Amino acid sequence: MTSPLLVERAGSIATLTLNRPDALNALDPAMMDALVRETAGLSIDPNIRCVVIRGAGKHFMAGGDIRHFASQLELPPAERQRSFTDLIGRLHAAIEQLHRMPQPVLARVHGAVAGFGLSLMCACDLAIAAQDAYFTSAYRHLGLTPDGGLSYALPRLIGSKKAMEMLLLGERFGAEEARRLGLVNRVVPEAELERATAAMADALAGGSALATRNGKRLLRESLSQSLSEQLAAEAKSFGACAATGDFVEGVRAFLEKRAPRFDPDA
């Protein structure tokens, strides 16, 4: 049986491939459980410096598996409510792990990025999109509200008014609009997506390990901190980074006008 989620490690970069291409990589319970399991494992792997999430075939992810939804329709409403509440609660462990894992997470998106696919992309730290990518929240078309932290991510990324429009109207938009809104970092021709993703992943993995981890954590936590708390966290992190060999290498490289060679085993 083909796995719904493929895991590949190449040096210090791990790639998770959503692997249901015939179903537009729609999220079913098996893929959900695999996402929870694999994100948990990668988050504690000291050899991994960057995680890439991508979709097999022509699409990133078109949302939840409607066929699975249909299989629940004959349940009494109260039982259906319990079933879906429990299901989404289990799924959300993967979203929390993406936010909290020390490694930067890069979404490589193309084709459909809809429903939970949009939530998953927004949970990643960075995103690079092919020009053919298209985006929609999609939930309204099924009479649903968001899952996967989309209602948390969107107002922080694009502002509350635009987030309200995106969720309540569910309109489709393209890659350049996603870049303009700040949902993706870069848009490239589809033929260049693989190369551009690899270059960004290599750059992320090649940075100072502690500075990268702490930089992600500082930014992730900043919106829930007071200014004083954030300043204290910055001072603590700055001092910790200054105590590393990577700091020594960075300073020396700057003075010697060369690229730094950070410790790959730190």
Summary of the structure (lengths in Angstrom):
residues: 266
radius of gyration: 19.5
end to end distance: 37.8
largest distance: 70.8
contacts: 823
relative contact order: 0.11
helix: 54%
strand: 16%
